[in-house]
Amino acid sequence: MLGVLDTRLAGREYLVGDKFTIADINAFAWVSAAPYSGIQLDEWSNLKAWFDRVGARPAIQAGQNIPPNAW
């Protein structure tokens, strides 16, 4: 799947083109689990650039920094 995403992201900023969409949010959630499985994203340059770009968005950072048991 990571290779498919890498191919899709060739020449694009986001999965749907130049717009950040719910598709990026959805994919980011499970791609962010890859390192926990021992998979490094460095192998896929387009995917790694996208992951860094999406991860740098303030709303994404805020969502990742919610403390446990915040509800």
PDB file of N, CA, C, O and CB in Angstrom:
ATOM      1  N   MET A   1       0.813  -1.191   0.000  1.00  0.00           N
ATOM      2  CA  MET A   1       0.000   0.000   0.000  1.00  0.00           C
ATOM      3  C   MET A   1       0.858   1.256   0.000  1.00  0.00           C
ATOM      4  O   MET A   1       0.521   2.242  -0.656  1.00  0.00           O
ATOM      5  CB  MET A   1      -0.925  -0.003   1.190  1.00  0.00           C
ATOM      6  N   LEU A   2       1.953   1.223   0.727  1.00  0.00           N
ATOM      7  CA  LEU A   2       2.798   2.412   0.781  1.00  0.00           C
ATOM      8  C   LEU A   2       3.388   2.720  -0.588  1.00  0.00           C
ATOM      9  O   LEU A   2       3.522   3.885  -0.963  1.00  0.00           O
ATOM     10  CB  LEU A   2       3.917   2.228   1.809  1.00  0.00           C
ATOM     11  N   GLY A   3       3.738   1.687  -1.327  1.00  0.00           N
ATOM     12  CA  GLY A   3       4.245   1.879  -2.685  1.00  0.00           C
ATOM     13  C   GLY A   3       3.191   2.460  -3.612  1.00  0.00           C
ATOM     14  O   GLY A   3       3.505   3.284  -4.471  1.00  0.00           O
ATOM     15  N   VAL A   4       1.946   2.039  -3.447  1.00  0.00           N
ATOM     16  CA  VAL A   4       0.843   2.575  -4.251  1.00  0.00           C
ATOM     17  C   VAL A   4       0.665   4.062  -3.947  1.00  0.00           C
ATOM     18  O   VAL A   4       0.509   4.871  -4.861  1.00  0.00           O
ATOM     19  CB  VAL A   4      -0.479   1.795  -3.972  1.00  0.00           C
ATOM     20  N   LEU A   5       0.688   4.418  -2.671  1.00  0.00           N
ATOM     21  CA  LEU A   5       0.577   5.830  -2.299  1.00  0.00           C
ATOM     22  C   LEU A   5       1.740   6.638  -2.854  1.00  0.00           C
ATOM     23  O   LEU A   5       1.548   7.749  -3.349  1.00  0.00           O
ATOM     24  CB  LEU A   5       0.518   5.979  -0.777  1.00  0.00           C
ATOM     25  N   ASP A   6       2.938   6.088  -2.776  1.00  0.00           N
ATOM     26  CA  ASP A   6       4.117   6.782  -3.296  1.00  0.00           C
ATOM     27  C   ASP A   6       3.955   7.076  -4.788  1.00  0.00           C
ATOM     28  O   ASP A   6       4.266   8.174  -5.247  1.00  0.00           O
ATOM     29  CB  ASP A   6       5.389   5.944  -3.053  1.00  0.00           C
ATOM     30  N   THR A   7       3.471   6.098  -5.531  1.00  0.00           N
ATOM     31  CA  THR A   7       3.240   6.288  -6.966  1.00  0.00           C
ATOM     32  C   THR A   7       2.170   7.342  -7.201  1.00  0.00           C
ATOM     33  O   THR A   7       2.327   8.198  -8.072  1.00  0.00           O
ATOM     34  CB  THR A   7       2.831   4.963  -7.630  1.00  0.00           C
ATOM     35  N   ARG A   8       1.092   7.293  -6.442  1.00  0.00           N
ATOM     36  CA  ARG A   8      -0.003   8.263  -6.580  1.00  0.00           C
ATOM     37  C   ARG A   8       0.463   9.681  -6.301  1.00  0.00           C
ATOM     38  O   ARG A   8      -0.021  10.627  -6.923  1.00  0.00           O
ATOM     39  CB  ARG A   8      -1.149   7.906  -5.641  1.00  0.00           C
ATOM     40  N   LEU A   9       1.390   9.838  -5.380  1.00  0.00           N
ATOM     41  CA  LEU A   9       1.852  11.162  -4.969  1.00  0.00           C
ATOM     42  C   LEU A   9       2.916  11.751  -5.900  1.00  0.00           C
ATOM     43  O   LEU A   9       3.318  12.901  -5.722  1.00  0.00           O
ATOM     44  CB  LEU A   9       2.398  11.090  -3.572  1.00  0.00           C
ATOM     45  N   ALA A  10       3.362  11.001  -6.860  1.00  0.00           N
ATOM     46  CA  ALA A  10       4.368  11.521  -7.800  1.00  0.00           C
ATOM     47  C   ALA A  10       3.784  12.735  -8.534  1.00  0.00           C
ATOM     48  O   ALA A  10       2.768  12.625  -9.220  1.00  0.00           O
ATOM     49  CB  ALA A  10       4.813  10.409  -8.825  1.00  0.00           C
ATOM     50  N   GLY A  11       4.423  13.865  -8.384  1.00  0.00           N
ATOM     51  CA  GLY A  11       3.983  15.087  -9.050  1.00  0.00           C
ATOM     52  C   GLY A  11       2.792  15.764  -8.397  1.00  0.00           C
ATOM     53  O   GLY A  11       2.224  16.696  -8.967  1.00  0.00           O
ATOM     54  N   ARG A  12       2.404  15.312  -7.209  1.00  0.00           N
ATOM     55  CA  ARG A  12       1.258  15.897  -6.505  1.00  0.00           C
ATOM     56  C   ARG A  12       1.681  16.306  -5.092  1.00  0.00           C
ATOM     57  O   ARG A  12       2.580  15.707  -4.502  1.00  0.00           O
ATOM     58  CB  ARG A  12       0.065  14.891  -6.451  1.00  0.00           C
ATOM     59  N   GLU A  13       1.033  17.310  -4.576  1.00  0.00           N
ATOM     60  CA  GLU A  13       1.251  17.710  -3.186  1.00  0.00           C
ATOM     61  C   GLU A  13       0.437  16.842  -2.231  1.00  0.00           C
ATOM     62  O   GLU A  13       0.887  16.499  -1.137  1.00  0.00           O
ATOM     63  CB  GLU A  13       0.890  19.187  -2.992  1.00  0.00           C
ATOM     64  N   TYR A  14      -0.758  16.499  -2.667  1.00  0.00           N
ATOM     65  CA  TYR A  14      -1.682  15.727  -1.835  1.00  0.00           C
ATOM     66  C   TYR A  14      -2.301  14.621  -2.676  1.00  0.00           C
ATOM     67  O   TYR A  14      -2.098  14.588  -3.889  1.00  0.00           O
ATOM     68  CB  TYR A  14      -2.787  16.640  -1.224  1.00  0.00           C
ATOM     69  N   LEU A  15      -3.041  13.729  -2.065  1.00  0.00           N
ATOM     70  CA  LEU A  15      -3.573  12.566  -2.764  1.00  0.00           C
ATOM     71  C   LEU A  15      -4.520  12.921  -3.901  1.00  0.00           C
ATOM     72  O   LEU A  15      -4.585  12.201  -4.897  1.00  0.00           O
ATOM     73  CB  LEU A  15      -4.277  11.681  -1.795  1.00  0.00           C
ATOM     74  N   VAL A  16      -5.253  14.020  -3.767  1.00  0.00           N
ATOM     75  CA  VAL A  16      -6.221  14.405  -4.789  1.00  0.00           C
ATOM     76  C   VAL A  16      -5.645  15.477  -5.716  1.00  0.00           C
ATOM     77  O   VAL A  16      -6.348  15.951  -6.608  1.00  0.00           O
ATOM     78  CB  VAL A  16      -7.512  14.910  -4.136  1.00  0.00           C
ATOM     79  N   GLY A  17      -4.418  15.858  -5.529  1.00  0.00           N
ATOM     80  CA  GLY A  17      -3.788  16.877  -6.377  1.00  0.00           C
ATOM     81  C   GLY A  17      -3.147  17.945  -5.532  1.00  0.00           C
ATOM     82  O   GLY A  17      -2.232  17.669  -4.756  1.00  0.00           O
ATOM     83  N   ASP A  18      -3.629  19.177  -5.681  1.00  0.00           N
ATOM     84  CA  ASP A  18      -3.023  20.278  -4.935  1.00  0.00           C
ATOM     85  C   ASP A  18      -3.878  20.716  -3.749  1.00  0.00           C
ATOM     86  O   ASP A  18      -3.587  21.731  -3.116  1.00  0.00           O
ATOM     87  CB  ASP A  18      -2.787  21.455  -5.855  1.00  0.00           C
ATOM     88  N   LYS A  19      -4.933  19.955  -3.447  1.00  0.00           N
ATOM     89  CA  LYS A  19      -5.811  20.296  -2.329  1.00  0.00           C
ATOM     90  C   LYS A  19      -5.707  19.243  -1.230  1.00  0.00           C
ATOM     91  O   LYS A  19      -5.719  18.041  -1.494  1.00  0.00           O
ATOM     92  CB  LYS A  19      -7.269  20.429  -2.805  1.00  0.00           C
ATOM     93  N   PHE A  20      -5.607  19.719  -0.003  1.00  0.00           N
ATOM     94  CA  PHE A  20      -5.618  18.857   1.174  1.00  0.00           C
ATOM     95  C   PHE A  20      -7.065  18.451   1.419  1.00  0.00           C
ATOM     96  O   PHE A  20      -7.933  19.312   1.559  1.00  0.00           O
ATOM     97  CB  PHE A  20      -4.997  19.578   2.435  1.00  0.00           C
ATOM     98  N   THR A  21      -7.336  17.140   1.473  1.00  0.00           N
ATOM     99  CA  THR A  21      -8.706  16.657   1.615  1.00  0.00           C
ATOM    100  C   THR A  21      -8.807  15.598   2.712  1.00  0.00           C
ATOM    101  O   THR A  21      -7.815  15.228   3.341  1.00  0.00           O
ATOM    102  CB  THR A  21      -9.210  16.089   0.285  1.00  0.00           C
ATOM    103  N   ILE A  22     -10.019  15.129   2.916  1.00  0.00           N
ATOM    104  CA  ILE A  22     -10.263  14.067   3.882  1.00  0.00           C
ATOM    105  C   ILE A  22      -9.488  12.795   3.516  1.00  0.00           C
ATOM    106  O   ILE A  22      -9.162  11.992   4.390  1.00  0.00           O
ATOM    107  CB  ILE A  22     -11.763  13.767   3.968  1.00  0.00           C
ATOM    108  N   ALA A  23      -9.198  12.618   2.237  1.00  0.00           N
ATOM    109  CA  ALA A  23      -8.400  11.458   1.816  1.00  0.00           C
ATOM    110  C   ALA A  23      -7.012  11.503   2.454  1.00  0.00           C
ATOM    111  O   ALA A  23      -6.484  10.471   2.867  1.00  0.00           O
ATOM    112  CB  ALA A  23      -8.276  11.412   0.272  1.00  0.00           C
ATOM    113  N   ASP A  24      -6.427  12.690   2.536  1.00  0.00           N
ATOM    114  CA  ASP A  24      -5.110  12.844   3.165  1.00  0.00           C
ATOM    115  C   ASP A  24      -5.188  12.572   4.661  1.00  0.00           C
ATOM    116  O   ASP A  24      -4.308  11.925   5.230  1.00  0.00           O
ATOM    117  CB  ASP A  24      -4.553  14.254   2.914  1.00  0.00           C
ATOM    118  N   ILE A  25      -6.242  13.070   5.292  1.00  0.00           N
ATOM    119  CA  ILE A  25      -6.404  12.863   6.737  1.00  0.00           C
ATOM    120  C   ILE A  25      -6.537  11.371   7.028  1.00  0.00           C
ATOM    121  O   ILE A  25      -5.902  10.847   7.943  1.00  0.00           O
ATOM    122  CB  ILE A  25      -7.644  13.638   7.275  1.00  0.00           C
ATOM    123  N   ASN A  26      -7.359  10.704   6.250  1.00  0.00           N
ATOM    124  CA  ASN A  26      -7.577   9.270   6.441  1.00  0.00           C
ATOM    125  C   ASN A  26      -6.289   8.479   6.226  1.00  0.00           C
ATOM    126  O   ASN A  26      -5.935   7.635   7.049  1.00  0.00           O
ATOM    127  CB  ASN A  26      -8.666   8.767   5.488  1.00  0.00           C
ATOM    128  N   ALA A  27      -5.596   8.744   5.138  1.00  0.00           N
ATOM    129  CA  ALA A  27      -4.366   8.011   4.840  1.00  0.00           C
ATOM    130  C   ALA A  27      -3.270   8.323   5.858  1.00  0.00           C
ATOM    131  O   ALA A  27      -2.511   7.435   6.245  1.00  0.00           O
ATOM    132  CB  ALA A  27      -3.879   8.345   3.428  1.00  0.00           C
ATOM    133  N   PHE A  28      -3.185   9.580   6.290  1.00  0.00           N
ATOM    134  CA  PHE A  28      -2.159   9.967   7.249  1.00  0.00           C
ATOM    135  C   PHE A  28      -2.285   9.154   8.534  1.00  0.00           C
ATOM    136  O   PHE A  28      -1.285   8.762   9.134  1.00  0.00           O
ATOM    137  CB  PHE A  28      -2.251  11.465   7.555  1.00  0.00           C
ATOM    138  N   ALA A  29      -3.510   8.912   8.943  1.00  0.00           N
ATOM    139  CA  ALA A  29      -3.735   8.180  10.195  1.00  0.00           C
ATOM    140  C   ALA A  29      -3.097   6.799  10.163  1.00  0.00           C
ATOM    141  O   ALA A  29      -2.456   6.397  11.133  1.00  0.00           O
ATOM    142  CB  ALA A  29      -5.229   8.051  10.472  1.00  0.00           C
ATOM    143  N   TRP A  30      -3.259   6.072   9.074  1.00  0.00           N
ATOM    144  CA  TRP A  30      -2.671   4.722   9.067  1.00  0.00           C
ATOM    145  C   TRP A  30      -1.228   4.707   8.607  1.00  0.00           C
ATOM    146  O   TRP A  30      -0.474   3.817   9.001  1.00  0.00           O
ATOM    147  CB  TRP A  30      -3.479   3.811   8.183  1.00  0.00           C
ATOM    148  N   VAL A  31      -0.812   5.674   7.776  1.00  0.00           N
ATOM    149  CA  VAL A  31       0.606   5.737   7.395  1.00  0.00           C
ATOM    150  C   VAL A  31       1.455   6.085   8.617  1.00  0.00           C
ATOM    151  O   VAL A  31       2.595   5.636   8.731  1.00  0.00           O
ATOM    152  CB  VAL A  31       0.830   6.783   6.264  1.00  0.00           C
ATOM    153  N   SER A  32       0.904   6.875   9.517  1.00  0.00           N
ATOM    154  CA  SER A  32       1.672   7.245  10.713  1.00  0.00           C
ATOM    155  C   SER A  32       1.944   6.045  11.612  1.00  0.00           C
ATOM    156  O   SER A  32       2.820   6.112  12.475  1.00  0.00           O
ATOM    157  CB  SER A  32       0.932   8.318  11.502  1.00  0.00           C
ATOM    158  N   ALA A  33       1.215   4.957  11.429  1.00  0.00           N
ATOM    159  CA  ALA A  33       1.459   3.745  12.214  1.00  0.00           C
ATOM    160  C   ALA A  33       2.592   2.896  11.650  1.00  0.00           C
ATOM    161  O   ALA A  33       3.070   1.988  12.330  1.00  0.00           O
ATOM    162  CB  ALA A  33       0.197   2.916  12.285  1.00  0.00           C
ATOM    163  N   ALA A  34       3.029   3.164  10.438  1.00  0.00           N
ATOM    164  CA  ALA A  34       4.065   2.353   9.798  1.00  0.00           C
ATOM    165  C   ALA A  34       5.348   2.238  10.634  1.00  0.00           C
ATOM    166  O   ALA A  34       5.864   1.132  10.796  1.00  0.00           O
ATOM    167  CB  ALA A  34       4.397   2.938   8.446  1.00  0.00           C
ATOM    168  N   PRO A  35       5.871   3.339  11.164  1.00  0.00           N
ATOM    169  CA  PRO A  35       7.107   3.205  11.957  1.00  0.00           C
ATOM    170  C   PRO A  35       6.958   2.292  13.171  1.00  0.00           C
ATOM    171  O   PRO A  35       7.928   1.666  13.598  1.00  0.00           O
ATOM    172  CB  PRO A  35       7.563   4.567  12.420  1.00  0.00           C
ATOM    173  N   TYR A  36       5.761   2.213  13.724  1.00  0.00           N
ATOM    174  CA  TYR A  36       5.533   1.317  14.859  1.00  0.00           C
ATOM    175  C   TYR A  36       5.608  -0.146  14.448  1.00  0.00           C
ATOM    176  O   TYR A  36       5.786  -1.031  15.285  1.00  0.00           O
ATOM    177  CB  TYR A  36       4.181   1.604  15.493  1.00  0.00           C
ATOM    178  N   SER A  37       5.469  -0.388  13.145  1.00  0.00           N
ATOM    179  CA  SER A  37       5.574  -1.744  12.607  1.00  0.00           C
ATOM    180  C   SER A  37       6.970  -2.045  12.081  1.00  0.00           C
ATOM    181  O   SER A  37       7.217  -3.108  11.510  1.00  0.00           O
ATOM    182  CB  SER A  37       4.558  -1.945  11.500  1.00  0.00           C
ATOM    183  N   GLY A  38       7.882  -1.092  12.281  1.00  0.00           N
ATOM    184  CA  GLY A  38       9.246  -1.273  11.820  1.00  0.00           C
ATOM    185  C   GLY A  38       9.465  -0.851  10.375  1.00  0.00           C
ATOM    186  O   GLY A  38      10.529  -1.109   9.814  1.00  0.00           O
ATOM    187  N   ILE A  39       8.481  -0.209   9.767  1.00  0.00           N
ATOM    188  CA  ILE A  39       8.586   0.246   8.376  1.00  0.00           C
ATOM    189  C   ILE A  39       9.038   1.702   8.362  1.00  0.00           C
ATOM    190  O   ILE A  39       8.416   2.563   8.984  1.00  0.00           O
ATOM    191  CB  ILE A  39       7.224   0.083   7.625  1.00  0.00           C
ATOM    192  N   GLN A  40      10.109   1.961   7.657  1.00  0.00           N
ATOM    193  CA  GLN A  40      10.612   3.319   7.522  1.00  0.00           C
ATOM    194  C   GLN A  40      10.121   3.918   6.206  1.00  0.00           C
ATOM    195  O   GLN A  40      10.158   3.249   5.174  1.00  0.00           O
ATOM    196  CB  GLN A  40      12.157   3.343   7.592  1.00  0.00           C
ATOM    197  N   LEU A  41       9.670   5.151   6.231  1.00  0.00           N
ATOM    198  CA  LEU A  41       9.108   5.791   5.042  1.00  0.00           C
ATOM    199  C   LEU A  41      10.172   6.318   4.084  1.00  0.00           C
ATOM    200  O   LEU A  41       9.845   6.719   2.967  1.00  0.00           O
ATOM    201  CB  LEU A  41       8.206   6.920   5.454  1.00  0.00           C
ATOM    202  N   ASP A  42      11.431   6.325   4.496  1.00  0.00           N
ATOM    203  CA  ASP A  42      12.505   6.871   3.664  1.00  0.00           C
ATOM    204  C   ASP A  42      12.622   6.165   2.313  1.00  0.00           C
ATOM    205  O   ASP A  42      13.153   6.734   1.359  1.00  0.00           O
ATOM    206  CB  ASP A  42      13.823   6.773   4.401  1.00  0.00           C
ATOM    207  N   GLU A  43      12.140   4.963   2.232  1.00  0.00           N
ATOM    208  CA  GLU A  43      12.210   4.180   0.997  1.00  0.00           C
ATOM    209  C   GLU A  43      11.333   4.773  -0.112  1.00  0.00           C
ATOM    210  O   GLU A  43      11.587   4.556  -1.297  1.00  0.00           O
ATOM    211  CB  GLU A  43      11.792   2.738   1.270  1.00  0.00           C
ATOM    212  N   TRP A  44      10.311   5.515   0.280  1.00  0.00           N
ATOM    213  CA  TRP A  44       9.360   6.097  -0.676  1.00  0.00           C
ATOM    214  C   TRP A  44       9.414   7.621  -0.571  1.00  0.00           C
ATOM    215  O   TRP A  44       8.790   8.209   0.313  1.00  0.00           O
ATOM    216  CB  TRP A  44       7.904   5.575  -0.412  1.00  0.00           C
ATOM    217  N   SER A  45      10.156   8.252  -1.466  1.00  0.00           N
ATOM    218  CA  SER A  45      10.417   9.690  -1.357  1.00  0.00           C
ATOM    219  C   SER A  45       9.158  10.540  -1.478  1.00  0.00           C
ATOM    220  O   SER A  45       9.007  11.516  -0.743  1.00  0.00           O
ATOM    221  CB  SER A  45      11.401  10.109  -2.413  1.00  0.00           C
ATOM    222  N   ASN A  46       8.253  10.193  -2.386  1.00  0.00           N
ATOM    223  CA  ASN A  46       7.019  10.979  -2.534  1.00  0.00           C
ATOM    224  C   ASN A  46       6.144  10.860  -1.286  1.00  0.00           C
ATOM    225  O   ASN A  46       5.584  11.846  -0.807  1.00  0.00           O
ATOM    226  CB  ASN A  46       6.231  10.517  -3.779  1.00  0.00           C
ATOM    227  N   LEU A  47       6.041   9.649  -0.776  1.00  0.00           N
ATOM    228  CA  LEU A  47       5.245   9.408   0.417  1.00  0.00           C
ATOM    229  C   LEU A  47       5.848  10.107   1.625  1.00  0.00           C
ATOM    230  O   LEU A  47       5.125  10.709   2.420  1.00  0.00           O
ATOM    231  CB  LEU A  47       5.124   7.913   0.682  1.00  0.00           C
ATOM    232  N   LYS A  48       7.158  10.033   1.767  1.00  0.00           N
ATOM    233  CA  LYS A  48       7.839  10.680   2.896  1.00  0.00           C
ATOM    234  C   LYS A  48       7.634  12.185   2.855  1.00  0.00           C
ATOM    235  O   LYS A  48       7.363  12.797   3.889  1.00  0.00           O
ATOM    236  CB  LYS A  48       9.343  10.351   2.884  1.00  0.00           C
ATOM    237  N   ALA A  49       7.760  12.798   1.672  1.00  0.00           N
ATOM    238  CA  ALA A  49       7.554  14.248   1.542  1.00  0.00           C
ATOM    239  C   ALA A  49       6.115  14.616   1.895  1.00  0.00           C
ATOM    240  O   ALA A  49       5.875  15.602   2.592  1.00  0.00           O
ATOM    241  CB  ALA A  49       7.889  14.720   0.105  1.00  0.00           C
ATOM    242  N   TRP A  50       5.159  13.819   1.412  1.00  0.00           N
ATOM    243  CA  TRP A  50       3.745  14.051   1.725  1.00  0.00           C
ATOM    244  C   TRP A  50       3.512  13.912   3.225  1.00  0.00           C
ATOM    245  O   TRP A  50       2.839  14.749   3.826  1.00  0.00           O
ATOM    246  CB  TRP A  50       2.841  13.064   0.945  1.00  0.00           C
ATOM    247  N   PHE A  51       4.059  12.865   3.832  1.00  0.00           N
ATOM    248  CA  PHE A  51       3.883  12.619   5.259  1.00  0.00           C
ATOM    249  C   PHE A  51       4.410  13.796   6.079  1.00  0.00           C
ATOM    250  O   PHE A  51       3.765  14.234   7.032  1.00  0.00           O
ATOM    251  CB  PHE A  51       4.593  11.320   5.671  1.00  0.00           C
ATOM    252  N   ASP A  52       5.572  14.298   5.709  1.00  0.00           N
ATOM    253  CA  ASP A  52       6.151  15.446   6.411  1.00  0.00           C
ATOM    254  C   ASP A  52       5.292  16.696   6.204  1.00  0.00           C
ATOM    255  O   ASP A  52       5.078  17.465   7.141  1.00  0.00           O
ATOM    256  CB  ASP A  52       7.594  15.705   5.924  1.00  0.00           C
ATOM    257  N   ARG A  53       4.803  16.894   4.983  1.00  0.00           N
ATOM    258  CA  ARG A  53       3.972  18.060   4.658  1.00  0.00           C
ATOM    259  C   ARG A  53       2.656  18.026   5.442  1.00  0.00           C
ATOM    260  O   ARG A  53       2.258  19.026   6.039  1.00  0.00           O
ATOM    261  CB  ARG A  53       3.686  18.111   3.138  1.00  0.00           C
ATOM    262  N   VAL A  54       1.996  16.890   5.437  1.00  0.00           N
ATOM    263  CA  VAL A  54       0.728  16.762   6.159  1.00  0.00           C
ATOM    264  C   VAL A  54       0.969  16.850   7.669  1.00  0.00           C
ATOM    265  O   VAL A  54       0.206  17.501   8.382  1.00  0.00           O
ATOM    266  CB  VAL A  54       0.027  15.424   5.801  1.00  0.00           C
ATOM    267  N   GLY A  55       2.008  16.207   8.145  1.00  0.00           N
ATOM    268  CA  GLY A  55       2.319  16.221   9.567  1.00  0.00           C
ATOM    269  C   GLY A  55       2.684  17.591  10.105  1.00  0.00           C
ATOM    270  O   GLY A  55       2.591  17.826  11.310  1.00  0.00           O
ATOM    271  N   ALA A  56       3.098  18.499   9.232  1.00  0.00           N
ATOM    272  CA  ALA A  56       3.461  19.851   9.646  1.00  0.00           C
ATOM    273  C   ALA A  56       2.248  20.777   9.768  1.00  0.00           C
ATOM    274  O   ALA A  56       2.371  21.887  10.286  1.00  0.00           O
ATOM    275  CB  ALA A  56       4.450  20.436   8.663  1.00  0.00           C
ATOM    276  N   ARG A  57       1.093  20.338   9.302  1.00  0.00           N
ATOM    277  CA  ARG A  57      -0.109  21.169   9.378  1.00  0.00           C
ATOM    278  C   ARG A  57      -0.513  21.347  10.844  1.00  0.00           C
ATOM    279  O   ARG A  57      -0.534  20.378  11.604  1.00  0.00           O
ATOM    280  CB  ARG A  57      -1.276  20.536   8.557  1.00  0.00           C
ATOM    281  N   PRO A  58      -0.832  22.577  11.242  1.00  0.00           N
ATOM    282  CA  PRO A  58      -1.174  22.830  12.657  1.00  0.00           C
ATOM    283  C   PRO A  58      -2.311  21.959  13.191  1.00  0.00           C
ATOM    284  O   PRO A  58      -2.236  21.490  14.327  1.00  0.00           O
ATOM    285  CB  PRO A  58      -1.551  24.278  12.832  1.00  0.00           C
ATOM    286  N   ALA A  59      -3.349  21.734  12.409  1.00  0.00           N
ATOM    287  CA  ALA A  59      -4.469  20.922  12.902  1.00  0.00           C
ATOM    288  C   ALA A  59      -4.057  19.467  13.112  1.00  0.00           C
ATOM    289  O   ALA A  59      -4.526  18.818  14.047  1.00  0.00           O
ATOM    290  CB  ALA A  59      -5.648  20.992  11.924  1.00  0.00           C
ATOM    291  N   ILE A  60      -3.188  18.959  12.254  1.00  0.00           N
ATOM    292  CA  ILE A  60      -2.699  17.587  12.415  1.00  0.00           C
ATOM    293  C   ILE A  60      -1.851  17.496  13.673  1.00  0.00           C
ATOM    294  O   ILE A  60      -1.988  16.554  14.454  1.00  0.00           O
ATOM    295  CB  ILE A  60      -1.882  17.137  11.173  1.00  0.00           C
ATOM    296  N   GLN A  61      -0.978  18.471  13.871  1.00  0.00           N
ATOM    297  CA  GLN A  61      -0.143  18.473  15.076  1.00  0.00           C
ATOM    298  C   GLN A  61      -0.994  18.561  16.335  1.00  0.00           C
ATOM    299  O   GLN A  61      -0.724  17.884  17.327  1.00  0.00           O
ATOM    300  CB  GLN A  61       0.853  19.637  15.035  1.00  0.00           C
ATOM    301  N   ALA A  62      -2.013  19.392  16.288  1.00  0.00           N
ATOM    302  CA  ALA A  62      -2.884  19.524  17.460  1.00  0.00           C
ATOM    303  C   ALA A  62      -3.583  18.195  17.755  1.00  0.00           C
ATOM    304  O   ALA A  62      -3.702  17.800  18.915  1.00  0.00           O
ATOM    305  CB  ALA A  62      -3.932  20.645  17.238  1.00  0.00           C
ATOM    306  N   GLY A  63      -4.037  17.517  16.723  1.00  0.00           N
ATOM    307  CA  GLY A  63      -4.698  16.235  16.916  1.00  0.00           C
ATOM    308  C   GLY A  63      -3.765  15.166  17.461  1.00  0.00           C
ATOM    309  O   GLY A  63      -4.195  14.298  18.220  1.00  0.00           O
ATOM    310  N   GLN A  64      -2.514  15.219  17.089  1.00  0.00           N
ATOM    311  CA  GLN A  64      -1.542  14.229  17.572  1.00  0.00           C
ATOM    312  C   GLN A  64      -1.072  14.507  18.981  1.00  0.00           C
ATOM    313  O   GLN A  64      -0.532  13.620  19.641  1.00  0.00           O
ATOM    314  CB  GLN A  64      -0.354  14.182  16.656  1.00  0.00           C
ATOM    315  N   ASN A  65      -1.266  15.710  19.444  1.00  0.00           N
ATOM    316  CA  ASN A  65      -0.767  16.085  20.763  1.00  0.00           C
ATOM    317  C   ASN A  65      -1.838  16.123  21.829  1.00  0.00           C
ATOM    318  O   ASN A  65      -1.638  16.705  22.895  1.00  0.00           O
ATOM    319  CB  ASN A  65      -0.108  17.411  20.691  1.00  0.00           C
ATOM    320  N   ILE A  66      -2.969  15.511  21.552  1.00  0.00           N
ATOM    321  CA  ILE A  66      -4.007  15.446  22.578  1.00  0.00           C
ATOM    322  C   ILE A  66      -3.510  14.508  23.669  1.00  0.00           C
ATOM    323  O   ILE A  66      -3.110  13.384  23.365  1.00  0.00           O
ATOM    324  CB  ILE A  66      -5.385  14.958  21.985  1.00  0.00           C
ATOM    325  N   PRO A  67      -3.522  14.928  24.914  1.00  0.00           N
ATOM    326  CA  PRO A  67      -3.047  14.025  25.971  1.00  0.00           C
ATOM    327  C   PRO A  67      -3.982  12.832  26.145  1.00  0.00           C
ATOM    328  O   PRO A  67      -5.173  12.926  25.849  1.00  0.00           O
ATOM    329  CB  PRO A  67      -2.915  14.781  27.300  1.00  0.00           C
ATOM    330  N   PRO A  68      -3.445  11.716  26.624  1.00  0.00           N
ATOM    331  CA  PRO A  68      -4.295  10.547  26.880  1.00  0.00           C
ATOM    332  C   PRO A  68      -5.378  10.893  27.896  1.00  0.00           C
ATOM    333  O   PRO A  68      -5.174  11.718  28.787  1.00  0.00           O
ATOM    334  CB  PRO A  68      -3.449   9.355  27.386  1.00  0.00           C
ATOM    335  N   ASN A  69      -6.504  10.263  27.750  1.00  0.00           N
ATOM    336  CA  ASN A  69      -7.634  10.450  28.678  1.00  0.00           C
ATOM    337  C   ASN A  69      -8.132  11.893  28.711  1.00  0.00           C
ATOM    338  O   ASN A  69      -8.594  12.369  29.748  1.00  0.00           O
ATOM    339  CB  ASN A  69      -7.230  10.023  30.085  1.00  0.00           C
ATOM    340  N   ALA A  70      -8.037  12.585  27.580  1.00  0.00           N
ATOM    341  CA  ALA A  70      -8.468  13.982  27.516  1.00  0.00           C
ATOM    342  C   ALA A  70      -9.982  14.119  27.578  1.00  0.00           C
ATOM    343  O   ALA A  70     -10.505  15.199  27.853  1.00  0.00           O
ATOM    344  CB  ALA A  70      -7.950  14.629  26.248  1.00  0.00           C
ATOM    345  N   TRP A  71     -10.692  13.007  27.317  1.00  0.00           N
ATOM    346  CA  TRP A  71     -12.147  13.104  27.325  1.00  0.00           C
ATOM    347  C   TRP A  71     -12.609  13.048  28.725  1.00  0.00           C
ATOM    348  O   TRP A  71     -13.811  13.112  28.981  1.00  0.00           O
ATOM    349  CB  TRP A  71     -12.803  12.004  26.498  1.00  0.00           C
TER     350      TRP A  71
END
